[in-house]
């Protein structure tokens, strides 16, 4: 088998009842320069609550934990159960102050380790060219 | 500092002059069930040729290696130089046969380690609500 790679968190998700933000660790704050020019960003975080050997071995799930959805390979879903528990979500940027990114909301737990951020550039795929299974549309 | 996480490749990018495919390692092939229902997928791969301590410390770049573009934090770009060299790209699925995903094209080197695949679901952000800096539009 091929070698493994090491991922070091660059920050952390902080959530309260009425606010959400991402705190970038000081040593990585210089990487935020210019992010304020974007309305949205892609946030990569780690499903750390699902990072167990057993959950990493789960290869098929019923999407959205709904048994009425067909058994589906995790690579055809966004399930937190997957060999490498990487989460990807798009966030709207509200404000950036120093190493703090205020965001509108995020579908992550408070305390989730953030492992990367990339600027959000809209997809160039026309909707008419996109095909998805029925369980997605429900 | 927080702990680090381990990423294990699930497959590899294979490219020739006239074809591109992703080979999923046999032990993960069950994770592909249902992916054929999607026209596109998100492929996460590792910028393994940029995984050096020095490149991981690079926090600001001139986007697209063009000195006319403003010095920009790597988190506001898709640069391969970043603390965790994770690449994300969308691919059109041509066919899936066993553990082989034939794709239309991919902006990755032959041999790049694939670390995750997720189904592609179009963004729900309206174009009019997206803001980007000028260097993106060139």
Boltz contact constraints between the chains, C-beta under 6 A:
constraints:
  - contact:
      token1: [A, 2]
      token2: [B, 9]
      max_distance: 6.0
  - contact:
      token1: [A, 4]
      token2: [B, 6]
      max_distance: 6.0
  - contact:
      token1: [A, 4]
      token2: [B, 8]
      max_distance: 6.0
  - contact:
      token1: [A, 5]
      token2: [B, 7]
      max_distance: 6.0
  - contact:
      token1: [A, 5]
      token2: [B, 46]
      max_distance: 6.0
  - contact:
      token1: [A, 6]
      token2: [B, 4]
      max_distance: 6.0
  - contact:
      token1: [A, 7]
      token2: [B, 5]
      max_distance: 6.0
  - contact:
      token1: [A, 7]
      token2: [B, 7]
      max_distance: 6.0
  - contact:
      token1: [A, 7]
      token2: [B, 84]
      max_distance: 6.0
  - contact:
      token1: [A, 8]
      token2: [B, 4]
      max_distance: 6.0
  - contact:
      token1: [A, 9]
      token2: [B, 2]
      max_distance: 6.0
  - contact:
      token1: [A, 10]
      token2: [B, 83]
      max_distance: 6.0
  - contact:
      token1: [A, 30]
      token2: [B, 59]
      max_distance: 6.0
  - contact:
      token1: [A, 30]
      token2: [B, 60]
      max_distance: 6.0
  - contact:
      token1: [A, 31]
      token2: [B, 59]
      max_distance: 6.0
  - contact:
      token1: [A, 31]
      token2: [B, 73]
      max_distance: 6.0
  - contact:
      token1: [A, 31]
      token2: [B, 74]
      max_distance: 6.0
  - contact:
      token1: [A, 31]
      token2: [B, 75]
      max_distance: 6.0
  - contact:
      token1: [A, 32]
      token2: [B, 73]
      max_distance: 6.0
  - contact:
      token1: [A, 32]
      token2: [B, 75]
      max_distance: 6.0
  - contact:
      token1: [A, 33]
      token2: [B, 60]
      max_distance: 6.0
  - contact:
      token1: [A, 33]
      token2: [B, 72]
      max_distance: 6.0
  - contact:
      token1: [A, 33]
      token2: [B, 73]
      max_distance: 6.0
  - contact:
      token1: [A, 34]
      token2: [B, 72]
      max_distance: 6.0
  - contact:
      token1: [A, 34]
      token2: [B, 73]
      max_distance: 6.0
  - contact:
      token1: [A, 34]
      token2: [B, 76]
      max_distance: 6.0
  - contact:
      token1: [A, 35]
      token2: [B, 75]
      max_distance: 6.0
  - contact:
      token1: [A, 35]
      token2: [B, 76]
      max_distance: 6.0
  - contact:
      token1: [A, 37]
      token2: [B, 133]
      max_distance: 6.0
  - contact:
      token1: [A, 38]
      token2: [B, 132]
      max_distance: 6.0
  - contact:
      token1: [A, 39]
      token2: [B, 130]
      max_distance: 6.0
  - contact:
      token1: [A, 39]
      token2: [B, 131]
      max_distance: 6.0
  - contact:
      token1: [A, 46]
      token2: [B, 5]
      max_distance: 6.0
  - contact:
      token1: [A, 59]
      token2: [B, 30]
      max_distance: 6.0
  - contact:
      token1: [A, 59]
      token2: [B, 31]
      max_distance: 6.0
  - contact:
      token1: [A, 60]
      token2: [B, 30]
      max_distance: 6.0
  - contact:
      token1: [A, 60]
      token2: [B, 33]
      max_distance: 6.0
  - contact:
      token1: [A, 72]
      token2: [B, 33]
      max_distance: 6.0
  - contact:
      token1: [A, 72]
      token2: [B, 34]
      max_distance: 6.0
  - contact:
      token1: [A, 73]
      token2: [B, 31]
      max_distance: 6.0
  - contact:
      token1: [A, 73]
      token2: [B, 32]
      max_distance: 6.0
  - contact:
      token1: [A, 73]
      token2: [B, 33]
      max_distance: 6.0
  - contact:
      token1: [A, 73]
      token2: [B, 34]
      max_distance: 6.0
  - contact:
      token1: [A, 74]
      token2: [B, 31]
      max_distance: 6.0
  - contact:
      token1: [A, 75]
      token2: [B, 31]
      max_distance: 6.0
  - contact:
      token1: [A, 75]
      token2: [B, 32]
      max_distance: 6.0
  - contact:
      token1: [A, 75]
      token2: [B, 35]
      max_distance: 6.0
  - contact:
      token1: [A, 75]
      token2: [B, 117]
      max_distance: 6.0
  - contact:
      token1: [A, 76]
      token2: [B, 34]
      max_distance: 6.0
  - contact:
      token1: [A, 76]
      token2: [B, 35]
      max_distance: 6.0
  - contact:
      token1: [A, 76]
      token2: [B, 119]
      max_distance: 6.0
  - contact:
      token1: [A, 78]
      token2: [B, 118]
      max_distance: 6.0
  - contact:
      token1: [A, 83]
      token2: [B, 10]
      max_distance: 6.0
  - contact:
      token1: [A, 84]
      token2: [B, 7]
      max_distance: 6.0
  - contact:
      token1: [A, 84]
      token2: [B, 115]
      max_distance: 6.0
  - contact:
      token1: [A, 84]
      token2: [B, 116]
      max_distance: 6.0
  - contact:
      token1: [A, 86]
      token2: [B, 116]
      max_distance: 6.0
  - contact:
      token1: [A, 115]
      token2: [B, 84]
      max_distance: 6.0
  - contact:
      token1: [A, 116]
      token2: [B, 84]
      max_distance: 6.0
  - contact:
      token1: [A, 116]
      token2: [B, 86]
      max_distance: 6.0
  - contact:
      token1: [A, 117]
      token2: [B, 75]
      max_distance: 6.0
  - contact:
      token1: [A, 118]
      token2: [B, 78]
      max_distance: 6.0
  - contact:
      token1: [A, 119]
      token2: [B, 76]
      max_distance: 6.0
  - contact:
      token1: [A, 122]
      token2: [B, 130]
      max_distance: 6.0
  - contact:
      token1: [A, 123]
      token2: [B, 123]
      max_distance: 6.0
  - contact:
      token1: [A, 130]
      token2: [B, 39]
      max_distance: 6.0
  - contact:
      token1: [A, 130]
      token2: [B, 122]
      max_distance: 6.0
  - contact:
      token1: [A, 131]
      token2: [B, 39]
      max_distance: 6.0
  - contact:
      token1: [A, 132]
      token2: [B, 38]
      max_distance: 6.0
  - contact:
      token1: [A, 133]
      token2: [B, 37]
      max_distance: 6.0
